[in-house]
Amino acid sequence: MVDLLGFDDIKVSQPPVEEDNDYFSKSFWGEKYQGFSVLNNNLKHSQASIKALQEFIRERATTEDIYAKHLTKLAKSATPTHATNLGSFSPMFDILRAMSEKLSSCHMDTVHKLNEIIRELGKYQEEYKSKIKQMKERTHATHEALQHTQSTSANVLKSKEKYHHQCLLIERLKAEDSNTKDLERLESKSKKAADDYRAHVDKHRKSRIDYETKMTQSCKKFQEVEEFHLERMKKFLDSYVQSFENASILVGQVHREIQTKVNGNTVRALVKQYCEVKGTGGERPAPLNFEECDPGSLLISLESTATPDGQNGSSEDHQNNSTTQQPAVKPSRLPIGRKLPFIRIKGNKKENKKRSSSTGKDADKDSVSAGSPEKDGNSVNVDEEGYTIRPETPKEASGGKSWKYVSSDESSNSDSDDDAIHKKIHIKIRPKEETPTDHSNNLEALNKITQKLTLNAPNTMSTKKSRK
């Protein structure tokens, strides 16, 4: 029949079928009554699972911690000591360092969350121990009912065997046509065995009913504890997975940020930054042109370099006495009219005397050829250490000021320390009026000035000591 009103599409709502969730009360029975012991052992196994999960998360936290520390170490190595020699690519190492540091912080955050889960598992383990103790108290009656049922079942089996044995003996006597007295005696025993057998069966039936009732209640309690345990363990796993999911989100953000920075540092930007940091200037050097030699300007430049060292030094020496100790003068900066200081060479005193006497004679010859006051041909005097003693000029003998500078290390002893260098500087400055000022013939004046300069090559050890 066709429904003309169109109610075929309307579905009558059926009441929801309640799902039977009593899995334990249906699954832990059996002839050997082992269900209760299995559920009891499951409590201990659940406690072991808590410890196993705790150890697993601890190992994972250790792995993450090691990885985070390696990332921190990698961040430090991203800016090596030779960072200045990395060229224009050196700014990219700053990006790598920032990336490693942020990734390390992400993994360290994961380590902290995992440590929190480990602490929560430790608390739950103590809580679960107390639940096990409570379950033992709540299922104690079930345990007693189980023991009573097992004992009654054993009595039933024994009485059954005894009764069946008596029945077999009666049938054997009937087949052999034995005495009636024996037959009656066996029948009375068989009847008594049957009564015992029925009594044990009744006891077992009552104990079994009591055991099933208590076992059903205990199974529900066991299932409640197990469901609670599984929910808590599942929450711990959810937290574990969530911590890594959050870390992966942060790591993805770091990667996107680093990718943006890498794309922002283009080739032109890196080249421009390198030029700004390492650039040496934008002005090009001026060209060098050929210049003709001008002897007059050359002479003036020589006199201008010689005047500050000679005249200024002489004025200061007039104020501070002529016997003050002065540091050794570099040969390249000696003014015109001065001679280099005599430097003692390490070795035997006799050899030093010979060398100093020869250099003194050469110096006297040069001074005579240059028109110095020592043109009278007198013999040259040499002191004990081999230095030339110059005779006094008429001006010095008449009481004029002496321009003699002596520099020596009086505190050192040449006999005890051969490495010590004693220096005596004999400087003689000609009076200003005696210096030729006529520049009519510049070449001749320049030759006369250069003839008065005497340069002695110093010893290598003395030069090293003077530099220090």
Buried (B, 14 or more C-beta within 10 A) or exposed (E): EEEEEEEEEEEEEEEEEEEEEEEBBEEBBEEEBEBBEBBBEBBEEBBEBBEEBBEEBBEBBEEBBEBBBEBBEBBEEBBEEEEEEEEBEBBBBBBBBBBBBBBBBBBBBBBEBBBEBBEBBEEBBEEBEEBBEEBEEBBEEBBEBBEBBBEBBEBBEEBBEBBEEBBEBBEEBEEEEEEEEEBEEBBEBBEEBBEBBEEBBEBBEEBBEBBBEBBBBBBBBBBEBBEEBEEBBEEBEEBBEEBBEBBEEBBEEBEEBBEEBEEEBEEEEBEEBBEEEEEEEEEEEEEEEEEEEEEEEEBEEBBEEBEEBBEEBBEEBEEEEBEEEBEBBEBEEBBBBBBBBBBBBBEEEEEBBEBBBEBBBEBBEBBBEBEBBBEEEEEBEBEEBBBBEBEEBEEBEEEEEBBBBBBBEEEEEBEEEEEBBBBBBBBBBBEEEEBEEEBEEBEEBBEBBEEBBBEBEBBEEBBEBBEE
